[in-house]
Amino acid sequence: MFNSKSKNAKKEVEAIFNDIQINLENNYKDLAIGARKKAVSRLEELHEKGELSEKDYAKLKVKMDDFTRRMEGYHH
């Protein structure tokens, strides 16, 4: 049985990740930076509240870390 709360939380974070990806593809660095900050904050908040399973959190954290590495040279 799956947890719909976890499913909705995962979809929410993935939507933010999609914003990051689109902004990176279009070279909108400021928007990508803002979306990344939002994603980091929201991912941690949902994890702390227990709305994300450990498995989903681990997978999303790997994606977040990948975006962070890709954006290392972006400063603002």
N, CA, C and O of each residue as an XYZ file, in Angstrom:
304
protein
N       0.842     -1.176      0.000
C       0.000      0.000      0.000
C       0.893      1.248      0.000
O       1.886      1.312      0.726
N       0.537      2.210     -0.801
C       1.362      3.408     -0.875
C       0.722      4.544     -0.085
O      -0.489      4.568      0.133
N       1.537      5.454      0.323
C       1.101      6.596      1.112
C       0.845      7.762      0.164
O       1.773      8.258     -0.476
N      -0.401      8.199      0.071
C      -0.725      9.278     -0.873
C      -0.071     10.592     -0.466
O       0.241     11.424     -1.318
N       0.136     10.780      0.832
C       0.814     11.989      1.300
C       2.244     12.011      0.769
O       2.731     13.046      0.313
N       2.904     10.871      0.832
C       4.273     10.761      0.326
C       4.288     10.941     -1.187
O       5.182     11.587     -1.733
N       3.304     10.371     -1.853
C       3.219     10.481     -3.309
C       3.050     11.938     -3.724
O       3.696     12.394     -4.668
N       2.188     12.669     -3.026
C       1.976     14.083     -3.342
C       3.216     14.912     -3.044
O       3.553     15.821     -3.804
N       3.893     14.609     -1.952
C       5.113     15.331     -1.592
C       6.189     15.091     -2.646
O       6.900     16.016     -3.038
N       6.305     13.846     -3.102
C       7.295     13.512     -4.119
C       6.997     14.252     -5.422
O       7.910     14.765     -6.070
N       5.734     14.306     -5.802
C       5.337     15.024     -7.021
C       5.658     16.510     -6.908
O       6.095     17.133     -7.876
N       5.440     17.071     -5.728
C       5.715     18.493     -5.511
C       7.202     18.795     -5.715
O       7.554     19.758     -6.396
N       8.065     17.977     -5.128
C       9.510     18.188     -5.260
C       9.939     17.961     -6.705
O      10.763     18.711     -7.228
N       9.397     16.944     -7.351
C       9.751     16.682     -8.748
C       9.324     17.826     -9.657
O       9.990     18.093    -10.657
N       8.228     18.508     -9.334
C       7.798     19.671    -10.118
C       8.809     20.811     -9.974
O       9.098     21.513    -10.943
N       9.337     20.990     -8.779
C      10.364     22.012     -8.562
C      11.638     21.630     -9.315
O      12.291     22.488     -9.908
N      11.991     20.341     -9.292
C      13.149     19.865    -10.047
C      12.965     20.141    -11.540
O      13.916     20.501    -12.234
N      11.755     19.973    -12.016
C      11.457     20.252    -13.423
C      11.711     21.731    -13.732
O      12.248     22.065    -14.788
N      11.322     22.612    -12.808
C      11.587     24.047    -12.995
C      13.093     24.303    -13.090
O      13.547     25.079    -13.931
N      13.861     23.645    -12.221
C      15.314     23.815    -12.258
C      15.835     23.385    -13.628
O      16.602     24.108    -14.264
N      15.414     22.210    -14.073
C      15.882     21.661    -15.344
C      15.556     22.584    -16.513
O      16.409     22.844    -17.360
N      14.341     23.069    -16.556
C      13.925     23.967    -17.645
C      14.756     25.245    -17.628
O      15.197     25.722    -18.674
N      14.966     25.791    -16.443
C      15.754     27.019    -16.335
C      17.216     26.795    -16.719
O      17.839     27.668    -17.322
N      17.758     25.643    -16.375
C      19.130     25.326    -16.779
C      19.231     25.182    -18.296
O      20.172     25.685    -18.911
N      18.262     24.496    -18.895
C      18.278     24.296    -20.345
C      18.172     25.607    -21.106
O      18.725     25.744    -22.197
N      17.464     26.564    -20.533
C      17.279     27.856    -21.187
C      18.298     28.893    -20.731
O      18.215     30.064    -21.102
N      19.271     28.448    -19.914
C      20.341     29.301    -19.423
C      19.822     30.477    -18.583
O      20.397     31.565    -18.605
N      18.742     30.248    -17.852
C      18.200     31.241    -16.925
C      18.801     30.967    -15.551
O      18.169     30.349    -14.694
N      20.025     31.436    -15.357
C      20.771     31.090    -14.153
C      20.102     31.597    -12.877
O      20.022     30.861    -11.893
N      19.624     32.833    -12.875
C      18.998     33.377    -11.672
C      17.759     32.578    -11.276
O      17.545     32.300    -10.096
N      16.945     32.211    -12.267
C      15.744     31.433    -11.989
C      16.109     30.023    -11.523
O      15.446     29.464    -10.649
N      17.152     29.457    -12.102
C      17.604     28.127    -11.692
C      18.108     28.152    -10.254
O      17.840     27.230     -9.483
N      18.825     29.187     -9.898
C      19.327     29.330     -8.529
C      18.164     29.434     -7.549
O      18.174     28.791     -6.499
N      17.165     30.242     -7.890
C      15.999     30.397     -7.031
C      15.219     29.104     -6.878
O      14.793     28.760     -5.775
N      15.032     28.394     -7.966
C      14.308     27.121     -7.917
C      15.084     26.089     -7.109
O      14.488     25.286     -6.390
N      16.407     26.105     -7.223
C      17.230     25.171     -6.458
C      17.113     25.435     -4.961
O      16.988     24.502     -4.167
N      17.154     26.708     -4.581
C      17.000     27.058     -3.163
C      15.638     26.597     -2.642
O      15.527     26.067     -1.536
N      14.617     26.808     -3.451
C      13.270     26.386     -3.073
C      13.211     24.866     -2.920
O      12.598     24.359     -1.981
N      13.849     24.141     -3.842
C      13.844     22.683     -3.812
C      14.555     22.156     -2.561
O      14.057     21.246     -1.897
N      15.703     22.721     -2.248
C      16.450     22.288     -1.065
C      15.597     22.488      0.186
O      15.470     21.591      1.018
N      15.027     23.660      0.298
C      14.205     23.983      1.456
C      13.001     23.058      1.575
O      12.727     22.512      2.643
N      12.295     22.892      0.481
C      11.064     22.087      0.497
C      11.369     20.611      0.720
O      10.633     19.930      1.435
N      12.433     20.114      0.125
C      12.815     18.719      0.303
C      13.098     18.431      1.775
O      12.614     17.440      2.320
N      13.873     19.287      2.409
C      14.197     19.092      3.825
C      12.958     19.235      4.702
O      12.775     18.478      5.655
N      12.112     20.207      4.379
C      10.888     20.422      5.159
C       9.971     19.196      5.095
O       9.457     18.747      6.120
N       9.771     18.663      3.901
C       8.909     17.492      3.753
C       9.507     16.264      4.438
O       8.778     15.435      4.982
N      10.810     16.152      4.410
C      11.479     15.030      5.069
C      11.323     15.132      6.593
O      11.019     14.149      7.267
N      11.536     16.331      7.110
C      11.417     16.541      8.556
C      10.002     16.280      9.056
O       9.813     15.770     10.160
N       9.007     16.630      8.243
C       7.611     16.403      8.622
C       7.194     14.948      8.463
O       6.113     14.559      8.905
N       8.042     14.147      7.838
C       7.723     12.743      7.629
C       6.791     12.500      6.460
O       6.192     11.430      6.355
N       6.662     13.483      5.578
C       5.773     13.346      4.432
C       6.432     12.621      3.264
O       5.756     12.248      2.306
N       7.737     12.420      3.337
C       8.473     11.660      2.320
C       9.026     10.394      2.964
O       9.575     10.438      4.065
N       8.881      9.288      2.285
C       9.487      8.060      2.789
C      11.003      8.201      2.691
O      11.510      9.017      1.922
N      11.710      7.410      3.465
C      13.171      7.453      3.427
C      13.689      7.108      2.033
O      14.657      7.701      1.557
N      13.044      6.154      1.392
C      13.446      5.728      0.047
C      13.286      6.878     -0.948
O      14.195      7.155     -1.731
N      12.129      7.549     -0.918
C      11.887      8.682     -1.823
C      12.836      9.828     -1.512
O      13.369     10.463     -2.422
N      13.046     10.091     -0.232
C      13.953     11.164      0.157
C      15.356     10.902     -0.384
O      15.994     11.808     -0.918
N      15.837      9.668     -0.248
C      17.177      9.322     -0.718
C      17.298      9.529     -2.226
O      18.299     10.067     -2.699
N      16.291      9.108     -2.978
C      16.321      9.272     -4.439
C      16.291     10.749     -4.825
O      17.035     11.185     -5.704
N      15.431     11.507     -4.167
C      15.325     12.930     -4.482
C      16.579     13.683     -4.057
O      16.983     14.639     -4.718
N      17.190     13.262     -2.967
C      18.422     13.895     -2.492
C      19.542     13.700     -3.509
O      20.337     14.614     -3.730
N      19.618     12.523     -4.134
C      20.625     12.265     -5.165
C      20.413     13.224     -6.338
O      21.374     13.794     -6.854
N      19.170     13.403     -6.755
C      18.868     14.341     -7.853
C      19.249     15.766     -7.452
O      19.813     16.514     -8.251
N      18.936     16.134     -6.206
C      19.252     17.475     -5.723
C      20.756     17.691     -5.724
O      21.234     18.752     -6.125
N      21.497     16.695     -5.281
C      22.953     16.797     -5.268
C      23.507     16.942     -6.686
O      24.490     17.651     -6.897
N      22.883     16.276     -7.655
C      23.302     16.393     -9.049
C      23.094     17.824     -9.555
O      23.974     18.387    -10.207
N      21.943     18.403     -9.258
C      21.698     19.792     -9.657
C      22.716     20.720     -8.995
O      23.224     21.644     -9.631
N      23.006     20.477     -7.739
C      23.966     21.305     -7.014
C      25.337     21.248     -7.683
O      25.986     22.279     -7.858
N      25.781     20.046     -8.057
C      27.071     19.904     -8.749
C      27.065     20.630    -10.087
O      28.037     21.298    -10.440
N      25.973     20.501    -10.828
C      25.876     21.143    -12.140
C      25.883     22.668    -12.030
O      26.268     23.362    -12.972
N      25.458     23.182    -10.883
C      25.337     24.628    -10.718
C      26.463     25.222     -9.875
O      26.336     26.351     -9.402
N      27.549     24.499     -9.676
C      28.636     24.974     -8.815
C      29.166     26.337     -9.198
O      29.501     27.123     -8.312
N      29.258     26.649    -10.465
C      29.814     27.927    -10.898
C      28.824     29.078    -10.894
O      29.186     30.210    -11.217
N      27.587     28.803    -10.534
C      26.564     29.853    -10.539
C      26.622     30.600     -9.204
O      26.546     29.999     -8.132
N      26.753     31.888     -9.296
C      26.813     32.704     -8.075
C      25.831     33.834     -8.176
O      25.623     34.424     -9.237
N      25.233     34.120     -7.042
C      24.325     35.274     -6.988
C      23.947     35.548     -5.578
O      23.188     36.480     -5.312
